[in-house]
Amino acid sequence: LRLVAVLRAVLEGEKAAVLKRDHHLPLSFHRRQEELKFGLGLQRLQHRVQEIQALRDGPKGEGRGQDLAPTAGAAPQELPTLILEAVKELEAAKQQVLKRIQIWKRQQQLAGNGALFEENLAPLQKRCESLVEVYFQLQQQVTAASAELGAELLPPLLERFDEVLLSLVKR
């Protein structure tokens, strides 16, 4: 009984320390701030995909039959730059999702010691689904623009795409 009492005191002390450390601001404030940051990044990424598609369609927007003609002039230089920026933003959004997954895992571990734990996975699932949707849109644009990107830029880009999806699926 004495051993149980000592273990209980240790666990209660750990619980108090965890709660004390995280109580300077409400958890909902941190979560809301993180959600807003992710939402803004996702909107920025979707805007990049629309910019890429608009640039590929050209100023007239006459369709995909004339993909190469509207990109004459400055557009061929802009398209790879836009795509590289979009890939960087995709990787940053992936890092945010992976960070949130890691936080969820840690909270689940701390719940074994009595810490509060929200088991709702819906927001995390929504993040992953939104990111994968934008991922496929961007990948589709990159594949369609493969002629403009050239043989030296396309394989590294596709490799980066594969790494994004692979890390999301693994975690």
N, C-alpha and C positions, 0 to 999 in steps of 0.2 A: 504493500500500500504506500509505503514511503517513496519507492521508486516511481510509482504512478503520480504521486503528488509532485515530485521534483520535475518529471517530464511535463506535467500539466503547467506548472509554473513557467518552465522554459518556453513552452509553446505560446502561452498567454503573453509572455514578454516579447516574443518575436512578432506576434500579431499586433501588439501595441506599437512596436517600433515601425512596422510596415504602415499601419494606419497613421501614425504620427508624421512619418516622412511624406506621405502623399496628401496630407490634409491642408497644406498651405493655400491651395486653390481647389475648388470643387473639381471632381473628376469630369463632370459634365462639361466644364469650361474647356479643359484640355481636349476632350473628345470632339467637342464642337469646333474648336480651332483647327484641329487636325482634319476634320471632315471638310471644312471650308477650304483649307489649303489644297486638299486632294481634288475637290470639285473644281477649283480654279485651274489647277494643272491639267485636269481632264478636258475642261473647256478650251484651254489654250491648245491642247493637242488636237482636239477636233477641228479647231479653227485652222491649224496648220494643214491638216488633211484636206480641208476645203480649199485652202490656198493652192496646194499642190495640184488638186484636180482642176481648179480654175486655170492655173498656169499651163497645165497639159492640154486643156480644151482650147486654149488660146483666147484672144480677146473677142472673137466672134462666137465662140462656143458652138461650132458647127458639128461637133461630134468627134468620134474617135477615128473616123476614116482619114482625117488629115492631121494626125498627131504630130508629125514631123514638121509640117509647113508652118503652123503658128508659132513654133518655138524658135524661129530664126531670129537672129539678133542677140539681145541680152538674155533672153529666156533660157537658153541652154546652160548658162552659168548660174542662173538663179535657181533652177530646179534642183541640182545636186545640193546646193546650200540649204534650201528649204527642207529637203528630205533629211539631210544630216541633222538639222536643228530638231526636226520632228522625232527622229530616232533618239536623240539625246533626251528630249522631253519624255518620250515613252519609257526610257530607262530610268529616269528620275521618278516617274509615276510608279514604275514597278518597284523601285526601292521603298517608296512610301507604303505600298501594299505589303511588301515583305516585312517591313518594320512593324506594321500593325499586326500581322500574323504572329510575329515573334512576341509582341506585347501580349497578345491573346494567350499564347502558349504559357508565358510566364505567369499571367494571372491565374491560369488554370492550375499551375503548380502551387502557387501561393494559396489557392483555395483549399488545398489539402491541409494547410496550417490554420485555416479559419478566416482567411481574408475574404472580403466581398468579391463575388465573381458573377459577372453577367454572362450567361451561357448563350445568349442570342447571337447566332452566326449570320443572321440576315444582312446586317450592314457590311460585314466583311465579304460575304458572297456577292453582294451588289457591286462592291468595289472591283472584285476580280472579274465579274462579268462585264462591267463597263470597260475595264482596261482591255480585256480580250477582244471586245467588239471593236474598239478603236485600233487595236493591234491588227486585226484582219483587214480593216479599211485601209490602213497605212500600207500593209504588206501588198494589198491589191494594187494600190497606186504605184508602189515601187516596182512590182512585177510588170505593170503596164508601161512604166517609163524605163524599162531595162535598156532599150535602144539608146535613149538619151544619156543614161548613166555610164555606159561603157563597160568593158570587160574588167577594168581594174577596180572599179568602185562597187559593182554589183555583188560579187561574192562576199566581200567583208560585210556589206549591209545585210545580206541574207543570213550570214552567220550570226550577226548581232540580233536579228529577229528571232532566230532559232533559240539563242541563249535566253532571251526575254521569256518566251513561251515555256521553255524547259524549266527555268527556275521557278516560274509561277506554278507549274504543274507539280514539280517536286515538293514544294513547300505546302 
